[in-house]
């Protein structure tokens, strides 16, 4: 039985992934270096997969003034982004079904909460769990999902996670949640075979269908692709 929903934040609720990549790609270009998307994509959803500043420092002498300029460049790009398709509809459907919703993110609490406030979505979530240095590991470790389901008062197998990254899917499945992968342009080439379902957009998902399919006593080997019940 599905009794709760847990969403990733970056790249799932709002497209922060492209602005962050563009910010660091600009930094690399200013130092005459390339930042391949294929390399960057493996870091999405985590904090430990690859450290861009360390990699840049190994190649060239880093100009700290340029490094200091990156956060503002990223912030200005992110502030032009709006909620991704299907997010509001999913949250509305969860409310109609009486399913509490949480966030599990490898980003900082300040980053996630400030953006949720800006988007007018903060009150839609019953809990927000983010990476905390020395306290909880980032994805692909399961810690954030285990914290989220505990806060929501459900067992892991009673919750469904929505993720845009391979690291996020690994974390959700390691924690024992159902998982729907929603890859985007930066992560589409990664392996999402561990997810229970892969869709192109949250607008393609119906929680009612998932609850019906995954509320059965035994887990289906491969669920059919659900669509919104309103036909959207």
Helices and strands as residue ranges (DSSP letters): E 4-7, H 17-30, H 37-41, H 52-59, H 64-78, H 87-97, E 100-105, H 109-119, G 122-124, E 127-130, H 143-152, G 156-158, E 159-163, H 166-175, E 178-181, E 197-198, G 202-204, H 207-214
